[in-house]
Structures are given as structure tokens and as C-alpha cells.
Amino acid sequence: MSTTIIANLEKLLDGPRDNALLRFSLGNEHLKAGDPAQAAIRFREAVTRDSKFSAAWKLLGKSLAESGQTAEALAAYEEGISVADARGDIQAAKEMSVFAKRLRKQAADEQAP
């Protein structure tokens, strides 16, 4: 099902409806399909088009974390927290703070002997 949705959304790329929400939707479908690396590409495109898109920052962090890119995921979460705080999106900021804290702990645990 996701592959059909992805194909349909990709047909809209570079057209008049191509915007941050389209790129976010594509990223979300790639994440559901188990392709976090491709999802991260689409979420990056979404935040490039709309740097104040809190949900895109959150899922960018998630997709990067699932791709094993911990440092990049933490950077995305930190930027997302700043964006969410500035917009008054308290819930998104809290969620990203929790995810970032978990990633930091995981990274520290992996480095411990």
C-alpha cells in the first residue's frame, strides 16, 4: 500500500503542489515502508522549504536515528526543539527533548566499556 501512495505522491514532485507538506508526506510514507534513509531525505527537503515545520523536524530526527545517524538525529532534534519552542508548540518540543535525551543516553551507553 505504501509503495502505491509513494508513487502517487512522487508524481506531484516539482509541480505546482510541491511544498513542505508534500515532502513531509513522502517522508512519512517512506518511514512507514521501512526506509528511514529515504525518509530522512524527504524530511530534510520539507524543513528546507519550511524551517518552522515542527513535525518535519521531529520525524527527521526519528528517521536519522533509525538510520544509525545519531549525531545528525540529535542535531535535528535540537533544531526542532528550538523551532517548536519559538512557535509555542510545547508538545512537539517535549517529545523531541525526550527523544534527544534517549539518544544521548544510548550513545553514552554504547561508548561505555
Contacts in CASP RR format, 6 or more apart in sequence:
PFRMAT RR
TARGET T0000
AUTHOR 0000-0000-0000
METHOD contacts of the structure
MODEL  1
MSTTIIANLEKLLDGPRDNALLRFSLGNEHLKAGDPAQAAIRFREAVTRD
SKFSAAWKLLGKSLAESGQTAEALAAYEEGISVADARGDIQAAKEMSVFA
KRLRKQAADEQAP
2 29 0 8 1.000
2 30 0 8 1.000
2 32 0 8 1.000
2 33 0 8 1.000
3 33 0 8 1.000
5 29 0 8 1.000
6 26 0 8 1.000
6 29 0 8 1.000
6 30 0 8 1.000
6 33 0 8 1.000
9 22 0 8 1.000
9 25 0 8 1.000
9 26 0 8 1.000
9 29 0 8 1.000
10 26 0 8 1.000
12 18 0 8 1.000
12 22 0 8 1.000
13 22 0 8 1.000
13 26 0 8 1.000
19 49 0 8 1.000
19 50 0 8 1.000
20 45 0 8 1.000
20 46 0 8 1.000
20 47 0 8 1.000
20 49 0 8 1.000
20 50 0 8 1.000
20 53 0 8 1.000
20 56 0 8 1.000
21 46 0 8 1.000
23 42 0 8 1.000
23 43 0 8 1.000
23 45 0 8 1.000
23 46 0 8 1.000
23 49 0 8 1.000
23 56 0 8 1.000
24 42 0 8 1.000
24 43 0 8 1.000
24 46 0 8 1.000
24 53 0 8 1.000
24 55 0 8 1.000
24 56 0 8 1.000
24 59 0 8 1.000
26 42 0 8 1.000
27 38 0 8 1.000
27 39 0 8 1.000
27 41 0 8 1.000
27 42 0 8 1.000
27 43 0 8 1.000
27 46 0 8 1.000
27 59 0 8 1.000
27 63 0 8 1.000
28 39 0 8 1.000
28 59 0 8 1.000
30 36 0 8 1.000
30 38 0 8 1.000
30 39 0 8 1.000
30 42 0 8 1.000
30 63 0 8 1.000
31 39 0 8 1.000
31 59 0 8 1.000
31 62 0 8 1.000
31 63 0 8 1.000
31 66 0 8 1.000
36 62 0 8 1.000
36 63 0 8 1.000
36 64 0 8 1.000
36 66 0 8 1.000
36 67 0 8 1.000
37 63 0 8 1.000
37 67 0 8 1.000
39 59 0 8 1.000
39 63 0 8 1.000
40 60 0 8 1.000
40 61 0 8 1.000
40 63 0 8 1.000
40 64 0 8 1.000
40 67 0 8 1.000
40 69 0 8 1.000
43 56 0 8 1.000
43 57 0 8 1.000
43 59 0 8 1.000
43 60 0 8 1.000
43 61 0 8 1.000
43 63 0 8 1.000
44 60 0 8 1.000
46 53 0 8 1.000
46 56 0 8 1.000
46 60 0 8 1.000
47 53 0 8 1.000
47 56 0 8 1.000
47 57 0 8 1.000
47 60 0 8 1.000
47 79 0 8 1.000
50 56 0 8 1.000
51 83 0 8 1.000
52 83 0 8 1.000
52 86 0 8 1.000
52 87 0 8 1.000
53 83 0 8 1.000
54 80 0 8 1.000
54 83 0 8 1.000
54 84 0 8 1.000
54 87 0 8 1.000
54 89 0 8 1.000
54 92 0 8 1.000
54 93 0 8 1.000
55 92 0 8 1.000
57 76 0 8 1.000
57 77 0 8 1.000
57 79 0 8 1.000
57 80 0 8 1.000
57 83 0 8 1.000
57 84 0 8 1.000
57 92 0 8 1.000
57 96 0 8 1.000
58 77 0 8 1.000
58 80 0 8 1.000
58 92 0 8 1.000
58 95 0 8 1.000
58 96 0 8 1.000
58 99 0 8 1.000
60 76 0 8 1.000
61 72 0 8 1.000
61 73 0 8 1.000
61 76 0 8 1.000
61 77 0 8 1.000
61 96 0 8 1.000
61 99 0 8 1.000
62 73 0 8 1.000
62 99 0 8 1.000
64 70 0 8 1.000
64 72 0 8 1.000
64 73 0 8 1.000
64 76 0 8 1.000
65 73 0 8 1.000
65 99 0 8 1.000
65 103 0 8 1.000
70 103 0 8 1.000
70 106 0 8 1.000
70 107 0 8 1.000
73 103 0 8 1.000
74 100 0 8 1.000
74 103 0 8 1.000
74 104 0 8 1.000
77 96 0 8 1.000
77 97 0 8 1.000
77 99 0 8 1.000
77 100 0 8 1.000
77 103 0 8 1.000
78 100 0 8 1.000
80 92 0 8 1.000
80 93 0 8 1.000
80 96 0 8 1.000
81 93 0 8 1.000
81 96 0 8 1.000
81 97 0 8 1.000
81 100 0 8 1.000
83 89 0 8 1.000
84 90 0 8 1.000
84 92 0 8 1.000
84 93 0 8 1.000
84 96 0 8 1.000
85 93 0 8 1.000
END
